[in-house]
Every structure is written in structure tokens, then in C-alpha cells.
Amino acid sequence: MVWVARWLKRPGQDEQIRKAAGEIRKHWEDVCLDVGFDPAKNVSLAESDKEIRVGISEELDTSFREEPGEWRYY
């Protein structure tokens, strides 16, 4: 898994952080659909006591790194 976004949990901000993480996750799920990847297998959201992370699969990451185009490393 390649982590593309991370938030440290802070008191009183859990709802805002979850909303932001959900938006980033949705973005990457839409990207998966656009390029022919299964979102369920290539995008994940992980939550611990201290942080929330959004990640993409190594396969999806490699696809963006190696395919031609104007994609830039995030």
C-alpha cells in the first residue's frame, strides 16, 4: 500500500478528518474507475487510535508512475 494522505487525530476534529479522508478516498475510487482498476482492491482507508490514512495499491501507483502523460508524482 502506498499512503497518499494522512491525518493525525485531534480532539474535536474527528468528524472533519473523517470527512476529508472520505473525500480523498472517493477521489481515488473515481480515478480507479477512470483508468480501469477495481476501487475495492486498489483504494483503502485505515484508521488507528492516532491517525487516519488513505492509500492506493502499489499496482495503481506503478501504473501512474510508468504510463505516459502529464501525471505528476503526488
C-alpha positions in Angstrom: 0.0 0.0 0.0 1.2 3.5 -0.9 -0.2 6.1 1.5 -1.4 9.2 -0.4 -2.9 11.1 2.5 -2.7 11.1 6.3 -4.3 13.0 9.2 -3.4 12.9 12.8 -6.4 12.7 15.0 -7.0 15.8 17.3 -9.7 16.3 19.9 -12.8 17.8 18.5 -11.7 17.3 14.9 -12.6 13.6 14.3 -15.7 14.4 12.1 -13.7 16.9 9.9 -10.9 14.5 9.5 -13.2 11.6 8.6 -15.0 13.8 6.0 -11.7 14.9 4.4 -10.5 11.3 4.3 -13.7 10.2 2.8 -13.4 12.8 0.1 -9.8 11.7 -0.8 -10.9 8.1 -0.8 -13.8 8.9 -3.1 -11.4 10.8 -5.4 -9.1 7.8 -5.7 -12.0 5.4 -6.2 -13.2 7.6 -9.1 -9.7 7.6 -10.5 -9.6 3.8 -10.4 -12.9 3.7 -12.4 -11.5 6.1 -14.9 -8.4 4.0 -15.6 -9.9 0.5 -15.3 -8.9 -0.5 -11.8 -11.2 -2.0 -9.2 -11.6 0.6 -6.5 -12.4 -2.1 -3.8 -9.0 -3.7 -4.5 -6.9 -0.6 -5.0 -8.0 2.1 -2.5 -8.1 1.7 1.2 -8.8 3.7 4.3 -7.0 2.8 7.5 -7.8 4.2 10.9 -5.9 3.8 14.2 -6.2 5.5 17.6 -3.8 8.2 16.4 -4.4 8.7 12.7 -6.4 8.1 9.5 -4.7 7.2 6.2 -5.9 6.8 2.6 -3.8 4.5 0.5 -3.7 3.2 -3.1 -2.3 -0.2 -4.2 1.3 -0.5 -5.5 -0.1 -1.6 -8.8 -2.1 1.6 -9.2 0.8 3.7 -8.1 3.1 1.9 -10.6 0.6 2.5 -13.3 0.6 6.2 -12.8 4.4 6.4 -12.5 5.1 4.4 -15.6 2.4 5.4 -18.1 3.0 8.3 -20.4 1.1 11.5 -19.9 1.1 14.6 -17.7 0.7 12.8 -14.4 2.9 14.1 -11.7 4.0 12.3 -8.6 1.8 13.1 -5.7 
